[in-house]
């Protein structure tokens, strides 16, 4: 591809390299230095002038470090006269801060979106935002991908004759319903109340799950408290095998190990939107690549083609 320049921050260079491999372009070097006063400095070490620049950087731990890195990359691209700068953000962690549900709190998802645009973002390519309204936080075009197709392809090779897709809460029920249609199976959802970041209660399950095998689908799994609470409710209905699927496998504070040890859990499936250290992986984990989808979306953006048409194939 001509006149395209792809750079990666330090958040997930493996994914960036895989995306570039699918595009058939080199991953251009980025230099990140730290001054003696702890401030970061970023240099894009290839020509950006009048080129279509893509900056690949998921906001993963340490989130604030990677965010500032991304903002500096955006500023560097703008200062280098890039024709257009697209943020490729496989995971937008601040999307969870999407509403004012308590007094005197900030809506971080909107604030960080404003910061990216101010720093020089021309458009954003995101994957499975936490809620639909986050799309509207950006004042530049947003192409919003999802990983349901990749997840569905994985599960289609299994026996789904007695399977139901279960969403942990009603907020994710629409995505779960779309996923269930892809697999040709019914859908159910938990009725969830959240009391704190790691304390939730699922009072009931809406839908027919008794005696069925289940696929629990969520957009992201961090501490895993919601999924573990849901599994406790599902066992009360005598469900069979359990498979867990999500787009963003954050798996913080030993969540992956805890989920793997839950009775009945046969498989945990996620994508590589965020890096998962080898030492944290278990034998039940399967990581699917979303690099081909990101690469095709970037190719279509560059060529002025429809990105939404990806979901019609």
TORRO-784744 format. One record per residue: z, y, x of N, C-alpha, C, CB in turn. Coordinates in pm, whole numbers, plus 50000, padded with zeros to 5 digits. Glycine has a CB too. Example, Ala and Ser with C-alpha at 12.3 -4.5 7.8 and 13.67 -1.06 7.14 Angstrom:
BEGIN
507804943151319507804955051230507804967051320509054955351131507084977551285507144989451367507875000351290505724994051408
// end
This chain:
BEGIN
500004988050084500005000050000500005012550088501235000149905499145022450054499005034650134499955045450085497565039750131500385053950178501175065850147502485062750076500365075150062503065051550108504385048250053505335046350170504325035349963506555051350155507565050050260508845044850196507805063750333509345033650245510535027350188511635027350293510245012850139512785032950254513965033350341515125026650268514325048050383516085021950346517285015950289518515022250350517305000650311519525024250265520825027650319521505015050369521685034850213522795016050398523505004550455524134995650350524575009350550523934998750219524604991150114524054976950101524464998349982522734975350107522154961950085520794960850155522004959149933520764961550288519484961150359518724948150341519704963550505519434936950314518734924250293517824924850171519744912750277518314930650063517494932049943516314941249970518324937249825516554952350040515474961650071514374954850153516024973850147514774946550249513784939450331512964929750247514484931850445513634923350151512934913850064511944921249973513944905849979512354932849921511464940849838510224944949918512194953349784510434949450040509304953650124508374942050156509814959850254508944930250172508124918350196507184915750079509014906150221507694917349956506854915549838505814926649824507724914949712506154938649869505214949849862504174949249973505964963049870504484942250081503594941850196503624954550278502204939250150504794961150281504964973350360506194971650449505094986050269506284979150559507464977950644508664985350584507174983450784509864980350611511074987750579511314997350694512314978150556511215010250666511295020250771512745022750812510655033350725512985026350938514365027350988515105039750938514355027351139516375037850915517285048650878518445048650977517805047150731518795060351025519915061451118521085068351050519485069251245522235061751052523455067450995524465069251106524025058350881524875081751128525875084851230527115090651163525305094651335528205090551236529445096451187529955106351292530525085451156530145118851250530675128751341532145125951370530505142951283532685132851470534085130951508535045134851396534405139051633534585143551305535435147651193535255138551071535125162151154534585127051089534395116550989533275119450890535675114550913532525130450907531395133250820530195124550858531015148150826529395120950758528205112850782526995121850810527925103750662526075116550888524775122850908523715112050897524685130251046522655114750820521595104850798520275110450846521515100950648519515102150917518165105850959517175095050914518095107851113516135099150842515035090050807514065090050925514305094350672513925078750991513215078451120511745074551106513905068751215511085080351008509635078450992509105090250911509295064850921507825092650921507205104150855507285102950702505745105450898507715113750636507805114250490506855124450429509235117450447506215132550509505445144050459504355139650361504815151750575504445144950237503465142250131503325127350101502115147850169504395119850123504355105450094505255102449973504815097150217504995090949912505805086149801506975078449863504955076949701508165084349858509335078849929510235071449831510125090150000510675059549871511605051449792512855048849875510945037949747514005051949818515285049949885516045039049810516115063349891516255027649875516915016149810518395016249848516245002649852519235018049748520675018949775521475015949647521035033049830521995003749631522935001449522524275007949553523114986349496524975012549452526295018549474527345007549464526595030049371527605001349579528564990349588529644994249688527864977049630530714986449694531854989649781531444990549928532944979049764531915000750000532675012349952531765022249881533395019350070531975023949751531035031249665530855045649712531525031149520531965052549739531875066749776531105068549907533275072849788531305059550001530585060050128529075058650106531085048950224528715048750024527295046349999526675057249913527105032749933527465063249826526955074449746526615086349835527995078549639527515090149923527245101650012526045098550101528495104950098525965086350147524815082150228523515084450151524955067350268523505080350023522315082049939521985096849919522515075249804522995104949893522755119249874522155125650000524065126449836522645121650115522115126850241520685122050266523015122750359520395109650227519025104550239518075112550150518975089550202518525115450028517705123449937517435137349995518405124749801518465143550048518305156850107517385156450227519665162650147517495145750307516625144350424515165142850382517065132350509514915134950276513535132850230512945145850176513485122050122513755153450103513275166250050512975176050164514315172349954513865176350262513655185150377512465181050462514875185550461512065168150452510915163150528509625164150448511155148650571509645171450336508455174150254507865161750189507395180650339508735152750143508235141250067507575146149939509385131350034506485139649899505795143549777506625140149654504425136749769507265128549655508115124049546509145114449604507285117349432510375115349557511435106649608512055098949492512525114749684511955085749498512485077149392513715069749445511415067049343514815070949372516015063149404515895049449339517315070549357515895039049421515905025349370517345020649377514925015849453517985020249260519415017949252519675005149172520145030049187519684993549238519884980949166521204980249090519794969549261522234987049142523514987349070524075001549074524524977349132524325007048954524905020448940526335018748892524065029348840527265018148986528655015148952529285025748864529465013649078528875038448879529465049048799529005048748652529115062448859528085039648621527655038348481528795033948390526505028348471529845028148446531005024148364531775036448314531945014948444531625047548382532265059948338531275067448250532725068748461531115062648126530025067448041530495074647914529165055948002531805076447898532315083147778533715088547805532335073347657534095098047722535435103947735536345096947635535405119447710536995086247679537835078247590539325080847611537545063647609539655091347686541035095647707541015110447741541745087247821542125117547719542125131947748541975134847898543425138347697541275145847927541205151448064540675141648167542575156248106539655134048130538975125648229537515130148241539065110548190536915127248355535525131048376534595119848329535265134148526533375123548296532335113648267531545112148396531395118148144532015103148481531475101848616530015097948619532265091948693529565089948522528165085748522527215097348514527915076348408527555107548435526715119348422526815128148547527105127448297528025129948598528225138448715527445133248835529725139348750527525120248862526825114548978525325115348958527265099949002524865113748833523435115348805522985129548840523135112248655523785139448802523455153448835523415155548987524475163048771524355149249057524385150849204523105145349267525625143649263522645133849219521435127849276520215136649252521195113949216520115142149131518985150949100519065163649184518945154348949520245169449197520425181449278520055178849424521875186449269520365166749472520075163349612518595161049637520865151049654517805158849529516365157549550515695145649485516115156849692516385138249400515755126649334514705131349234516815117949264513485125849245512405128949152512405119449032511055128249222512825107049056512945097248949513885086248997511545091448909514315077648904515275067048935514745053848880516685070148876514875043448960514565029848916515875022048919513475022949008516375018348801517685011948790517554998048729518645020648705518594990148747518624976448694519884974548610518564966048810519714971348483520804967848391521964977748399521304953748421521734989648344522804999548334523864994648238522245013248289525104999048258526244993748183526134996448033527524999748235525515007647996525335010847855524075019247839526575018347798523435018747721522145025647703522225040747724521615022947565523355047047689523415061647698523355066747841524675066647632523645058347940523615062648080522205067048119524085051348173521205060648059519815064548083519635079548061518855056447992520275084747956520115098747921520915108348006520485100747781521745103348097522515112048184521625118648290523625104248252520455112748316519575117748422518565127648363518845106048492518345138548433517365148548390515995146148453517855162548423515825134848519514525130748574514165117348511514565129648732512895113148519512515100348458513305088648516511015097948478513675079248428514395067148467513625055048419515845067148411513305045948509512745032948471513875022848477511545028848566514185017148361515355008548348514914994048333516225012748227515114986148437514764971948436515964963648390514294967348575515714951348351516794941848326516424928448388517064940248174517424919948405517214907148473517214895448376518304905048578517064898148246517104887248148515994877048172516984892848006514844881848214513724872648237514024862848350512444880448268514594868248458514954859448571516034849448532515434867848691517044854148458518114845248414517584834648318519244853248348516724838848224516174829348127515334818748195515344836648021514534822648294513714812948367514584802148431512864820048475515734806248483516644796648545517184786648443517814804048612517604791448326518244782548229517254774248148519084790648135515994778248142515014770648066514814756548120513684777848064515134754448245514974741148303516104731748270514854742248450517054735948187518214727748154518164723648007519514735348185518974713747970519044709147831519814719447749519714695147822519114726047656519724736647576519834732647428518914749447589519734719747399519704715047261520944718347181519504700447260522094719547248523354722147177524034734547234524294710047187523214744447276523744756047350523774768647264522894758647476524764777047287524844790247227525144800447337525934790647116524494812047330524774823047421525924831247363523514831947444526924834247446528094841647399528254854447481529384832847408528304865747411528614878547476530124880647472527874890347406530734885247581532194887547580532634898547484532654890947719531724907647449532104918547358530884922847279532694930547437531114930947176530034935447089529114945347159530604941646964529614952347260528794961947333527624955547404529634969347431527774943147445526714936047516525964926347424527294928547635526284926847293525714917047200524204918247186526364918647063523674930647194522234932447182521504925447295521884947447180521994927147419521374920347532521514905247519521994925047664522684900647473522894886347455521944880647350524344883547416521704888347244520794883847139519364882747193520834893347019518944892447273517604891947334517494879947427517304904947410518544877247503518564865747595518504852647516519834866147683519254851947407519244839947324517864837347265520274841147211517164848147225515804846447172514864840947279515264859747119515044845447402514214840247511514404825247530514534847547641515634820747507515954806547527515784798347399517364805047578515624805147286515494798047159516784791647112514444787547171517914798547135519234793247097519984804147018520064788847223521044800546944521814810546869522704818946961522684803746764523304829446903524134838646979525464840746909523424851946999526504843546987527834846846935528414857747023528774834146932529524863846979530124874847055531624875047034529514888347016532344879447138533784881147128534134894947073534444879047264535254895647003535784908546956536844912947056536384907446809536494922547143537334925847258538024939247241536494925947384539264939747286539994952247302540354953747449541284952647211540094965547506540444968047646541654977447652539244974047724542704973047723543914981047737543984988147872545144972347719543334982247973543244988348106542074981948178544584986548188541854986048303540694980848376540714965748390540624987148513541904959648400541984945148418542794938248310542584942148553543024944948197543774938748089542994940047958545184945148074542524928847907541744928647784542284917747692540234926347814541914918947565542284908747468541084906047378543524913047384540714893447366539654889347274540324882147159538574880247345540334888647044541084883446930540354872446855541414894646835539024872746858538264862646785536854861646843538204866046634536134851346802534744849546842533894849346716534544836346926532904858146711532034859346595530794850846617531644874146568530624840546536529484831546552529954817246562528674835346675529004808046556529314793746556529304788346700528294785846468530484785046751530584779846888531264766246895531324789746974531904761746789532684749346793531824737446835533314746546655532294730446938531624718446984530324720747060531344709846870529974733247087528714736147154528904738547304528044748247090527824736747379527784741447517527524756547513526684733847602528094764047605527954778647599527434784247731529294785047565526654794947715526274803447829526894817047803524694804447845527864820947883528504833947870527664844047947529984833747923527184854347877526314864447940526994878047939524964865247868527084884448056527604898048066526724905948162529094898048114526824919248157526004927148248526554926848390525914941648199527884927348403528494926448536529834919448524528654940448599530234913048633531554906848640532234912048765531454891048642533354918948747534114924448859535344915748884534544939248832536444918648816537644910548833537594897548754538864918448792536704896748655536554884548578537564882848466536634872848667538414892948442539464891548341538894889748201540394903548344537804896848170537214895548037536664881448015536094905848018535954876248114535354862948100536434852248089534424859848218537484853448169538574843648164539274843948028539594846248276539474855747974540064856947841539144850647735540314871847806537844852847748536894846847655536904831547665535474852147681536974826447786536994811847804538214805647737536964808247952539334812547742540534807447674540314806447524541754816447703539644816447464539364816047321538364804847290538814829647272537354803447375536324793447349536884779247355535194794947450537844777047445538434763447454539194759947326539384762547577539664770047256540334767347128539364761747024540984780147074538084764247043537054758946953536474745747003535934769246936536994740647114536524727747166535094728147217536634717447060534724738947287533364739647340533164729347450533054753847394531904726447478531584716647583531474723247718530284709347551530324721847782530144727747915530034742847906528884721947983530384749648016530344764248022529544768448144531784770248026528584777248120527834783448228527974798548212526334778948227528144805348323528394819848322527214826748390529744823448393526714837248326525564844548381525814859448374524274840848306525374866648475525454881248475524394886748570526874886148517524104899548554523174906148646523874909948775522544918548581525004916948762525714922248879526954913748908526114937048856526894905549010528034897249048528904904349150527564883749104529774913249102530644920849193531764912049247531234933049121532374903949161533364893749200534424899249295532664881949264535164909249249536204915149333537514907549319536414929849296538374908849419539734903149417539764888249386540574910449315538844880749447538844866149430538364861249295540204861049453537624869649221537174865949087536284853649088536444877449022535424852549188534494841249192535244827949204533514842849309536264827749287537064815549303537804812249174538064817249419538374822449108539094820148983538174814848874539774833148937536994820548863536054816048761535574801848789534854825448754535354798748917534894785248953535934774748919534564784649102537204778648921538284769148895538644767948747539494773248973538014776148661538264775248518537754761948463537604787148444538534755048377538094742148323536774743348247539164736548230535864734148273534594733548202533474741648262534804737948065533774750548357532724758948414531874750648511533334771348487530604749348479529704741348561528874749648658528784733348473528614762248621527694770348702527964785148677526224766948668527824793048783527924807648775526634813248834529204813048850525904820648753524584825748794524604840948792523464820248700524124847048900523974861548905522724864848983525234868348969522414877648995521274881749077521784888549203520334891248998520864892049291521244898049419521174913249416520364892749529521504919349300521574934049296522654939349388521834938849153523694931549410524764935249503524934923949605526104938049427525324927049727525514916449827526794908649801525544922349969526734895549818527904886949803528164880349939527694876049689529284883350003529564877550135529564862350130530914882650189529044856050235528974841450240530334834950226528334836950371531364841450281532694835250279533304835250138533614842450376532754843250046533284843649910532544834449815533234857749857531434828949858530614820649770531244806849749529204819149827530984801349632531464787849601530274778949569532464788049482530534765849560529454756349531528844757949393529964742549547529544764849302529034766649166528184779149150530174767049069528074787149256527344799849246525864797849274527934810049343525034804049190523594804349211523144818949204522834795549106522514823949310522074837849316520554838449303522554844649448520084845549202518654847149178518184860549236518334846349025516964861149283516454873349345515734882149242515514870049460516084894949242515364904649159514414913049244516354913749084514234909149371513324916649460511884916849407513354910449599511344905649356509974906349303509834916249188509524892549256510834916949099510774926348986510844940749034511914923548887511734943549129511834957149184510544961049255513024958149281509994951849333508764954749407507614957649312508394943049499507484949649206506394951949110506574965149037506324940449009507814968549002508064981548938507714993049033509544982548894508094991949159507755002349257506245003449274508404999349392505554992149276504094992349287503464999749168503544977849296503984996849047503445003148926503755018148923504014996248801504965021948964505305036248970504355043449065506775038149014504135037449180503265043649281501825045149232503295035449410501355035049157499975034949109499805041648973499465020849102500895046948916500795053548787500565043948672499695063648790501075031748683500915021748577502205020448495500525008148637502105013948382503245012148294504255002548356502805007048157505525006748356506604997848400507134989748282507765005948465507144995548163507634988348046506764976148016507664997547924505484976448058504614965048035505094952448109503194968348078505974954348209506544942748279507254933448182507514947348387507884939048078508694931147986507864924847876509774939647926506544927947873505664921947774504944909747828504664932047725505144906947957504424895848019505134882647994504284898048169
// end
